[in-house]
Amino acid sequence: MERMCTVNQALKSTRGSPKLEKEKVRLSLDISRELNDLLEQLAARTGGTKSDVLRKAIALMEVAVDGKRRGLKLGLADKDQQLTTEIIGL
């Protein structure tokens, strides 16, 4: 069976020690109106904030980059763990 990793596990691995988790940096980001609308929709659909969506996206990107470095593929699997969609270009 393939190793599975939740986004929350990935977020924990990127945060490090509890002390570092409390230290925050304010980030100013210029994005298009369309991207902001999508960010708001994703936040609403997941019950989180726009910051939560961005944190999870960064954690997912970290998993993808690390997996690619190890020769793995990123994709979507069906309930039987069969890869149905390979995500490329990350």
N, C-alpha and C positions, 0 to 999 in steps of 0.2 A: 504494500500500500504506500502511496505517496505521502510524504510529510506534509501536514497541513499546518497553516499558521493563520491565526486570526489577525485582523487589523489591530485589535487591542494588544495582542502579543507583540506585534511589530512596533507599535507605539511605545510599549514598555521598553523594548530593546533599544530604541533610539533615545530614550529619556535618560537612561543611566541612573545615577543615584537619586534618592528622594530629595536631597539638597538641590541638585540641578533642576529638578522638576519644578521647583518653586521660582527659580530665576527665569523671568520672562523678558522678551525683547519685543517692543512694539514695532510693527512693520507697516510701512505705507506702501500700498500696491496700486498701480494704475492698470485697470482692466477695462475692456469694452463693456458697453451697456448690456450686450447680449451675454457675455460671460458672467457678469454680475447677476443677471436674471437667472441663468442656469445655476449659479452658486446658491442663490436664494431658494430656487426650486429644490435642489438637492438637500439643503438644510431642512426645509419643510418636510420633505419626504422621509428624511432619516430622523426627524425629531431633534435635530441639533442646531448648532449655529454655523455661520459661514466659516468661522475659525475652526470648528470641529471638522467640517468638510475638508478644508485645506490641510489640517494635520493628518487626517486619514489618507488623503491623496498623496502626501509626502511620504507617509509610512509605506503605502502601496508601491510607490516609485522606488523606495529603498529596497523593498523585497524584490521587485522586478530587476533592478540593476544588479543586486547581489546574485540572484538566480542566473541571470545572463552570464555573469562573470564565471559562474560555476558550470556553465554549459547547459543550464536548464531552460525550459520554455515556460512562458506565462500564458495562461489560457483559462477558458471556462469549461467546466466539466459537467456532465449530466449526473443524475442521481446514482448512476452505476460507475462513476469516476472515469467515464470515457471523455476524452478531450473533444469538445464539439467546436470550439473556436480558439484559435491561437491568436494571441495579441502580439503584433509585431511593431517595430518602429520605436520602441522605448529605449 
